[in-house]
Amino acid sequence: MSGPASRTRDAALLEAFLEMLAAERGASANTLAAYRRDLADFREQVATLSSASAAELRNYLTSLSRRGLAASSQARRLSALRQFFRFLVAEGLRADDPSATAERPKPRRSLPRLLSVAEVDRLLSAAHEQARVEGLTPTRRLAALRLVALLELLYATGLRVSELVSLPQSVGKGGRERLVPLNNAALKAVADYRADYAMLERPQSKWLFPTDSADGHLTRQAFARDLKTVAAFAGLNAAKLSPHVLRHAFATHLLSGGADLRAVQTLLGHADISTTQIYTHVLDERLRQLVNEHHPLADAEP
């Protein structure tokens, strides 16, 4: 069936479907309008809405990607089509469901906000400056030095925040060691913090950053709070800054400086290289810069 007759039938079936959603599922007017728009868009791409094939459905989903729709929007369109075709099957109006084998669009993995090298420098400088403030009480000075050590360690190693706050003082015999390289700034920051801790004659602890928390060490929430405080002091957007953002800064700055992706995978502790590949956009940008800077025809007029 095609032409005016098929459009009339499609319109009748669409109305029946929407009536079912309203009556049996209590769909709101906005929800019904969204279903109507999504199904109407598909109807414009196929000969007949109610008898569309699986191939037509796949082609339609591919076209949505080419049109630039976000994965979430594509998934919503697919959901509307699935419910419509299931309705037709349940009502005995067609024998098969062409959406049964359609794969849900996968959202593109995105990075959180990235910090530039200059912004990380501002953050670290602000933390050091707060630790040098005259007249701090011993407790406040220790907290400031602890934050400096945490930030220097995180940016130097890319540790997960859960690993960072639960670092032990040392690894005993039989313990499993994780080897991570440390730069001089991180080593000095930790040494300064430990020296100050020792001067206060605090109780010995197996943790590098002990507190009175239930776990005995600094919590992730407390570190995140202190990080936002120093970020605001540094003039950065504290609302968008978290320990995880610094971990990403560690990885992206390494790659932009020429580090190998496999090396970064090892440093981040990713079991699968595909997890680390979310950073390949950094490599792509670096390759473009290399071509533009060094290719003899990069500046040639077209």
N, C-alpha and C positions, 0 to 999 in steps of 0.2 A: 504494500500500500504506500502511495506517495502522493504528493500534491496536497490540495486543500483538504481532502478526506483524512489524510494522515495527521495533518495539523489539528483538525477538529478532534480526532481521537486522542492525540497527545494532550491537548488542552483539557479534555474531559478527565483523562487519567491523572493528570497533574492536580486538578481540583479535588479529585477523590482522595489522592494521597495527602494533600494538605488538610482536608477535612478529617482524615484519620489521625493525623498528628495533633490537631486541635482537640478532637473528641477523646481520643484514647490516651494521649500523652500530655495533654494540657499545654501544648506549645503556645508561646506568646505570639502576639502580632508581629513583633520584630523578628522572631525566629522563623515564622512562616514566610515573611517577606524575604529573608535571607535564602531560604530554601527555594523560593520561587525564582529569585535572581540567579542562583547557581544552576538550577536545572534549565532555565531559559537560555543561559549562556551555552550550555552543552547542546541544547536543541538547535542552536544556530550553526553548530559545527557538524551535525549529522543529518542524514536523510530523514530518519524517523527516531524520535526520542524513545518510544516504548519498545522498539525492536532493534535498538543499536547493538552492534556486535562488540565482542571483547577487543577486537583489533581497533575499532573506532574509539573505544574508551581509552586504550593505550595511546593512540595518536593524540587524543584530546589532552591527556595528562602531560604528554611531551610538549604540546603547544603551550600549555600553561607555564611550563618552565621557560620556554623561549620568550614568552611575553613578560617575563620578569617577576611573576608572582612568587611571593615568599613560600617556603615549604609549608608553613602553617596554613596559608590560604589555599594551597593546592590540596592539602589534607582535608580541609573543610569541604571543598568541592567534591572530593572523592567520597567523603562520608555522606553527603547529600545524595549522591548517585547510588551508593550502596543501599541506603535506606529505601530509595525509590524502587530499585530493582527487586529488593527483597519483598517489598509490598506487592509488586506485580506477581512474583512467584507465589507468595502466600495466598493471593486472591485467585490463583489459577489463570492469570492473564498471560503468562509466558512460562515455559518449562525450565529455562536456565537463567542463571544470574551472571551476566558478563563482567560484573565487578568482583567476582569471587577470587580471581587470581591476580587482581591488580595490587601492586605493592604500594604501601603507604609512602609518600615522599619523605625522604630523610632530611631533617633540618641540617643546614650547613653549620658545622662546628665553628664557633667564633671565639675569638680571644676576648678577654676582658680588656678594659682600657689599658693601653700600654704607656709606660713611663719612658720618657727620653733619658738619655744619659745625664743631661743637664738637670732634669727634675730629680733624678736619684741623688745627684750631687747636692742639690738644695736640701733634700730630705736628710741626708747624712750630716751635712753641715749644721742644720738646725738642731739635730739631736746632740751633736758634739757641743754646740754653743750652750744648750740648756744644761749640759753636765758641767760646764765651766762657770756657771753663774755663782757669784760671790754670795756667801751667807746661807747657803743651803743647809738644812738640817742633815745629820748623817743619814737618816732614812731616805730623805728626798734625793740626796746625792747618790746613794746606792741605786735607787730606782732609775735615776737618769743614766748612770753608767750601765745598768742592766739593759736599758733600751738601746743604748749605743751598741753594746755587744750583740744584742739580738738582730739589729738592723744590719750590722756589718757581716754577721754570720749568714744571714738570709741572702743578702745580695752576693756574697762570696761563694755560696754553695748551692743555692736553689733548693734548699731543703723544704719539704712539706712543713706547714706550720705545726702539725702534730709531732713531727720529728724534732723540730727546733725546740719547742718548749719543754720537751721531755728528754733532752740530752742529758746523759749521765755525766758525773764528774770524771769517771774513767771506766774502762771496760775491764772487768776482772777476767781471770782465767776461765776459759770455757765459754766466754761470751762471744757472740757473733759480732765482729767488727764491720763497720761500713766505712770504707776509706773515702774521704772527700778532701780535695785540696783546699788549703786556706791561704789567703793572701796576708801580707804583713799587717794591713789595717785591721783585719778580723782578729788576728792573733794578739795584737796589742790591745784591742778593745776588750777581749776576754780576759787578758792578763790584768788590765786595770780594774775591771769589775771584780775579779777574784781577790785581788790585793785589798780592795776596799771592803769586800765582804769579810775577809779574814781580820781586818782591823777592828771591825765591829763585834768581833768575838761571837758571831751567831752560831747556833748549833750546827754540827756537821750534818751533811745530807748527801745522799747518793746522787742527787740531782744537781745539775749545773745552775739551774734557776729555781731554787726551792721557794715555796710559799706555804701558806697555811691552808691551801685548797685541799679538797678531799683526796686528790691524787698525790699531793705533796710537792707538786711543781707548778710553775706558772700556767695558767689556763690560756687557751687560745683566745677566749673572749677578752681577757685582761690585756693580752698583747695587742689585739686588734683595737681596743679602746685607746691604749697608749700611742699606737701608731697614728690614729686619727688626730690625736691631740698635737703631736709633733708635726703632722702634715699641715694642719691649720696654721701652726706657728711658721712653717716654711712657705706659706702662701699658696699651697696646693689645694686642690679640691678634695677635702677630707672624706666627703660622702662617697667618692668613687675609688678611694684607696683602701686596700686590704692587704694582708700578708700574701695572699695568692697573687695579687698584682705584682708584687715584688719578685715572686718566684718566676712569673712570666717575663719580667724585665731581665732577670738573670739569663734566661734562655735566649730571648730575642737579641740581647746585646752581644752574647757570645756568637750567635749565628751571623749577625751583621758584621762582626769583626773577623769572620772567616772560619769559625769553628765548624767541624764536621758534624753532620746531623746525628750520626751514630754515637759520637762522643757526648753530645748533649743528651741523647737518650739515656746513656749510662749515668750521667751526672744527675739527671732528674729522677732516675729510678723507675723509668717506664719499662714495663715488661714487653710491650709491643711497640715497634717503631711507628706504627700507624698513629699512635697517640701523640708522638712527637712531631708528626708531619703537619700538625696544625700550624707549625711555625714556618712551613716552607714558603709562605708568602714573603717572609723576610729574605730568604735566599733568592727568590725571584726578583725582588726589588734590588738586591745587591748585584745580581747579574746584569740587570738593566743599567745600573750605575756604571759598572765596569765597562760595558759596551759603549755607553755614551762618553765615558772619560778617555777610553784608550783606542777605540776603533778609528782608523784614519779617515773614514768617511762619515763619522757620526754627525759632523757639523755641516755636511755638504747640503747645498740647496737641492730640493726635489726637482 
